[in-house]
Amino acid sequence: MTIDINQVRKVALLARLDIPAEQEEQLASQLNSILDYFDQLSQLDTDSVEPTTRAIDLSNITREDQQVNADLREEILSQAPSREGDFFSVPSILSND
């Protein structure tokens, strides 16, 4: 399969991309190179290769969640530009009409 300029234009239209005319030929060439590479990959014998989601093994590198009870309400509210009691006060965005 070979991609020509008409196919590049069609894909650009569908993707709503504005590709300058002087770049259409270059893009067609680049896309054909990518397809050629996929063709090379499809010729490899991968029957003995197990499916994987990663090229290297990774163990869980995240830390465990630790619950921390921090009473920072007053400190946080003190930094608000405006507040009403224990709440932030913000401008109304909906009318009462």
Order of alpha helices (4+ residues) and beta strands (2+ residues): alpha-alpha-alpha-beta-beta
